[in-house]
Amino acid sequence: MPIDLNDYAHSAAQRGWGSGWPACGSVLNSGLAIVRGPRSGVGISVHRRIARLVGMLLAETERRGYLMRAGQCGGYACRRIAGTNVASNHSWALAIDINSLANPYVSPRRTDHPPWMPPLFNRYGFAWGGNYNNDGSTGPADSMHYEFMGTPADADAVTALALVEIGGGAPPVSTAPGTAGKDEPVAVIPINPGADGSFRAAVMAETGDVSLIVARSFVTVGSTWGGSTFTVTAIDQAARVMLQRGFTIGNNGSAWVELPNGCKLATVEGKANAGAIPAAALVVKNK
């Protein structure tokens, strides 16, 4: 999954997002969504493929106490970068601006974003405009601005990770009996549905007596923008099926399954409804 937050040599079009400014039709055809801060109620328009992710980030940001301000936030705009003929990531609906008046495009940098906020967005593939021009020391920094730097598949992957880490994607992991301690999301399971919506992926998931470090493993699954069906299968060292469990997940729903002791490999397969975005991740508990 690594997303290079400094890779400005490649455009969103080159990353697979279709055309941006001046021809933004592919973005509109893919669909936009309005996401809102749960406390402020302020809405931002973004590409539907990153909407769930942005929604979780805004919710976490406001949960920590930093609220969006009405009239100072924005997302999709079919335009170029000011003063250039280069398409802005806003034209792909992959960029958002938060509280523009206190975070203007100036040098030296000026911002009221808390110190934890840029690293939070960085964690899930968003570069911060406040880092432009050596943090505003050699030119203007755009402190209001966050832009997603990954591919569509990266967006699905980090959405799955965020569901586990900040979005409540697998709350039973922390409440199941005997799971006191630290739960670590260690792998996003790449899910790329085919033309008919079907998918199959696998991840190494050594648990219990076949692993030196992992005591327990869980596979979490979720679906946004529609429902998906999943089957999670656990396989041992002899390629025997140890467990197989199916789930039907509705829009924005999630579920989890604990892998049995001795599991070596887990597979996730199923089918997504039209327009749905399925996701899955592996979470482990260290010994």
C-alpha positions as CSV (number, residue, x, y, z in Angstrom):
1,M,0.0,0.0,0.0
2,P,2.7,2.6,0.6
3,I,1.5,6.0,-0.7
4,D,4.2,8.5,-1.6
5,L,3.0,11.8,-0.1
6,N,5.7,13.7,-2.0
7,D,5.0,12.3,-5.5
8,Y,3.9,15.3,-7.4
9,A,5.5,14.0,-10.6
10,H,2.3,11.9,-11.3
11,S,-1.1,13.4,-11.6
12,A,-4.4,11.9,-10.3
13,A,-5.1,10.9,-14.0
14,Q,-1.9,8.9,-14.1
15,R,-2.9,7.2,-10.8
16,G,-6.1,6.0,-12.4
17,W,-8.7,8.6,-11.4
18,G,-9.7,9.6,-15.0
19,S,-9.6,13.1,-16.3
20,G,-9.6,16.3,-14.2
21,W,-9.7,19.9,-15.2
22,P,-10.7,21.1,-17.8
23,A,-12.7,17.9,-18.6
24,C,-14.2,16.8,-15.3
25,G,-16.8,14.5,-16.7
26,S,-15.2,11.3,-15.5
27,V,-15.4,12.5,-11.9
28,L,-19.0,13.5,-12.2
29,N,-19.8,10.1,-13.9
30,S,-18.1,8.3,-11.0
31,G,-20.2,10.3,-8.5
32,L,-19.7,12.8,-5.8
33,A,-20.7,12.6,-2.2
34,I,-21.2,15.1,0.6
35,V,-19.5,14.3,3.8
36,R,-20.2,16.3,7.0
37,G,-18.5,16.9,10.2
38,P,-20.7,15.3,12.8
39,R,-20.4,18.1,15.3
40,S,-20.2,21.2,13.0
41,G,-22.6,19.9,10.3
42,V,-20.3,21.5,7.7
43,G,-20.3,19.5,4.4
44,I,-17.6,18.9,1.8
45,S,-18.1,17.4,-1.6
46,V,-15.6,14.6,-2.5
47,H,-15.2,11.7,-4.9
48,R,-17.5,8.9,-3.8
49,R,-14.5,6.5,-3.7
50,I,-12.9,8.4,-0.9
51,A,-16.1,9.6,0.8
52,R,-16.2,7.0,3.5
53,L,-12.5,7.7,4.3
54,V,-12.9,11.5,4.4
55,G,-16.0,11.1,6.6
56,M,-14.1,9.0,9.1
57,L,-11.2,11.6,9.1
58,L,-13.6,14.5,9.7
59,A,-15.4,12.6,12.4
60,E,-12.1,11.8,14.2
61,T,-10.9,15.4,13.7
62,E,-14.0,16.8,15.3
63,R,-14.1,14.1,18.0
64,R,-10.6,15.4,19.1
65,G,-12.0,18.9,19.3
66,Y,-11.1,20.7,16.1
67,L,-14.3,21.7,14.3
68,M,-14.9,22.8,10.7
69,R,-16.3,26.3,10.2
70,A,-19.2,27.2,7.9
71,G,-18.2,29.0,4.7
72,Q,-14.5,28.1,5.1
73,C,-14.4,24.5,3.8
74,G,-14.7,23.0,0.4
75,G,-13.9,20.0,-1.8
76,Y,-14.8,19.4,-5.5
77,A,-14.1,22.2,-7.9
78,C,-13.3,21.7,-11.6
79,R,-10.4,24.1,-11.8
80,R,-6.7,24.5,-12.2
81,I,-4.1,25.3,-9.6
82,A,-4.2,29.1,-9.2
83,G,-1.7,30.8,-11.5
84,T,-0.9,27.7,-13.5
85,N,-2.3,25.5,-16.3
86,V,-2.0,22.4,-14.0
87,A,-5.2,20.6,-12.9
88,S,-5.9,20.9,-9.2
89,N,-6.7,17.8,-7.3
90,H,-9.9,19.5,-6.4
91,S,-10.9,18.9,-10.0
92,W,-10.8,15.1,-9.2
93,A,-12.7,15.7,-5.9
94,L,-9.6,14.3,-4.2
95,A,-8.7,17.4,-2.2
96,I,-10.4,19.2,0.6
97,D,-9.9,22.6,2.3
98,I,-10.5,23.1,6.0
99,N,-11.0,26.4,7.7
100,S,-9.5,28.6,5.0
101,L,-9.4,32.0,6.9
102,A,-7.1,30.7,9.7
103,N,-5.1,28.6,7.2
104,P,-4.4,30.8,4.2
105,Y,-2.1,30.2,1.2
106,V,0.8,32.4,2.5
107,S,4.5,32.5,3.4
108,P,5.5,32.1,6.1
109,R,3.0,29.3,7.0
110,R,0.1,30.2,9.1
111,T,-2.2,27.6,10.6
112,D,-4.5,26.7,13.5
113,H,-4.6,23.0,12.7
114,P,-3.5,21.1,15.8
115,P,-0.1,19.4,15.6
116,W,-1.8,15.9,15.5
117,M,-4.0,16.8,12.5
118,P,-1.6,16.6,9.5
119,P,-0.1,13.3,10.7
120,L,-3.7,11.9,11.1
121,F,-4.4,12.7,7.4
122,N,-1.0,11.6,6.3
123,R,-1.6,8.2,7.9
124,Y,-4.4,7.6,5.4
125,G,-2.7,8.9,2.2
126,F,-3.4,12.7,2.3
127,A,-0.6,15.1,1.8
128,W,-0.9,18.4,3.7
129,G,-0.5,21.7,1.8
130,G,1.1,23.2,4.9
131,N,4.2,21.3,3.9
132,Y,4.5,23.1,0.5
133,N,7.7,25.0,-0.2
134,N,9.6,23.6,2.8
135,D,6.8,24.3,5.2
136,G,6.3,27.8,3.9
137,S,9.9,28.9,4.4
138,T,10.7,29.3,0.6
139,G,7.2,30.1,-0.7
140,P,3.6,29.9,0.2
141,A,2.2,27.0,2.2
142,D,-1.4,26.0,1.7
143,S,-2.4,25.0,5.3
144,M,-6.1,24.6,4.6
145,H,-5.4,21.9,2.0
146,Y,-5.3,18.1,2.1
147,E,-5.1,15.9,-1.0
148,F,-5.3,12.2,-1.5
149,M,-2.1,10.9,-3.2
150,G,-3.0,7.3,-3.9
151,T,-4.7,5.2,-6.6
152,P,-8.4,4.1,-6.4
153,A,-7.1,0.7,-5.0
154,D,-5.1,2.6,-2.4
155,A,-8.3,4.5,-1.4
156,D,-10.1,1.2,-0.8
157,A,-7.1,-0.2,1.1
158,V,-6.7,2.8,3.5
159,T,-10.5,3.0,3.9
160,A,-10.3,-0.6,5.3
161,L,-7.5,0.4,7.6
162,A,-9.3,3.4,8.8
163,L,-12.4,1.3,9.5
164,V,-10.3,-0.7,11.9
165,E,-8.3,2.2,13.5
166,I,-10.7,5.1,13.7
167,G,-14.0,4.2,12.1
168,G,-15.3,1.4,14.4
169,G,-14.7,-1.2,11.7
170,A,-14.2,-4.0,14.1
171,P,-15.4,-3.1,17.6
172,P,-15.8,-6.7,18.7
173,V,-12.0,-7.1,18.5
174,S,-11.6,-4.9,21.6
175,T,-14.5,-6.4,23.5
176,A,-14.2,-10.1,22.8
177,P,-13.3,-12.2,25.9
178,G,-9.6,-12.6,26.5
179,T,-8.4,-9.9,24.1
180,A,-7.0,-7.4,26.6
181,G,-3.9,-5.7,25.1
182,K,-3.0,-4.0,21.9
183,D,-4.7,-4.9,18.6
184,E,-2.6,-4.2,15.5
185,P,-4.0,-3.8,12.0
186,V,-1.1,-5.5,10.1
187,A,-2.4,-5.9,6.6
188,V,-5.1,-4.5,4.3
189,I,-6.4,-7.3,2.2
190,P,-6.6,-6.0,-1.4
191,I,-10.0,-6.4,-2.9
192,N,-10.5,-5.6,-6.5
193,P,-14.0,-6.6,-7.8
194,G,-14.3,-7.8,-11.4
195,A,-16.8,-6.6,-13.9
196,D,-19.5,-8.8,-12.3
197,G,-18.6,-7.6,-8.8
198,S,-16.9,-10.9,-7.7
199,F,-13.6,-10.9,-5.9
200,R,-11.1,-13.1,-4.2
201,A,-8.0,-12.2,-2.1
202,A,-5.7,-14.0,0.3
203,V,-3.4,-12.9,3.2
204,M,-0.8,-14.8,5.3
205,A,-2.3,-15.1,8.7
206,E,-0.2,-17.2,11.0
207,T,-1.9,-17.5,14.4
208,G,-1.2,-19.3,17.6
209,D,1.2,-22.3,17.6
210,V,2.3,-21.7,14.0
211,S,3.5,-18.2,14.8
212,L,6.2,-17.0,17.1
213,I,4.6,-13.6,17.7
214,V,0.9,-13.7,17.0
215,A,-1.5,-15.0,19.5
216,R,-4.8,-14.1,17.9
217,S,-5.9,-12.9,14.4
218,F,-9.1,-11.4,13.2
219,V,-10.3,-10.6,9.7
220,T,-12.6,-7.6,9.4
221,V,-14.8,-7.0,6.4
222,G,-16.9,-4.0,5.4
223,S,-18.8,-2.5,2.5
224,T,-19.6,1.1,1.5
225,W,-21.9,2.5,-1.1
226,G,-23.9,-0.7,-1.2
227,G,-23.9,-4.2,0.1
228,S,-21.5,-7.1,-0.4
229,T,-21.3,-10.8,0.5
230,F,-18.1,-12.2,1.9
231,T,-16.8,-15.7,2.7
232,V,-13.7,-15.8,5.0
233,T,-11.8,-19.1,5.0
234,A,-9.0,-20.1,7.3
235,I,-6.4,-22.6,6.0
236,D,-3.8,-24.5,8.0
237,Q,-0.2,-25.6,7.1
238,A,-1.5,-28.7,5.3
239,A,-3.8,-26.6,3.2
240,R,-6.9,-27.9,5.0
241,V,-9.9,-25.7,5.6
242,M,-10.1,-25.0,9.3
243,L,-13.0,-22.5,9.3
244,Q,-15.3,-21.0,6.7
245,R,-17.8,-18.2,7.5
246,G,-20.0,-16.1,5.3
247,F,-21.4,-12.6,5.8
248,T,-23.9,-10.4,4.1
249,I,-22.9,-6.8,4.8
250,G,-25.1,-3.9,4.1
251,N,-24.1,-0.3,3.2
252,N,-21.5,1.0,5.6
253,G,-21.8,-2.2,7.6
254,S,-18.9,-4.4,8.9
255,A,-18.2,-7.7,10.6
256,W,-15.3,-9.7,12.0
257,V,-14.2,-13.3,12.4
258,E,-11.5,-14.7,14.6
259,L,-9.1,-17.1,12.8
260,P,-8.5,-20.4,14.6
261,N,-5.3,-21.4,16.3
262,G,-2.9,-22.9,13.8
263,C,-4.2,-20.9,10.8
264,K,-1.6,-20.2,8.2
265,L,-3.5,-18.4,5.4
266,A,-6.9,-16.6,5.2
267,T,-8.9,-16.0,2.0
268,V,-11.6,-13.5,1.5
269,E,-14.0,-13.9,-1.4
270,G,-17.5,-12.8,-2.4
271,K,-19.4,-10.4,-4.6
272,A,-20.2,-6.7,-4.3
273,N,-23.5,-5.2,-5.4
274,A,-23.4,-2.6,-8.2
275,G,-21.5,0.4,-7.0
276,A,-20.5,-1.1,-3.7
277,I,-16.9,-0.9,-2.4
278,P,-15.9,-3.9,-0.3
279,A,-12.9,-3.9,2.0
280,A,-11.1,-6.2,4.4
281,A,-8.2,-6.1,6.8
282,L,-6.2,-8.4,9.0
283,V,-5.9,-7.5,12.7
284,V,-3.6,-9.4,15.1
285,K,-3.0,-9.5,18.8
286,N,0.6,-10.0,19.7
287,K,1.6,-12.5,22.4
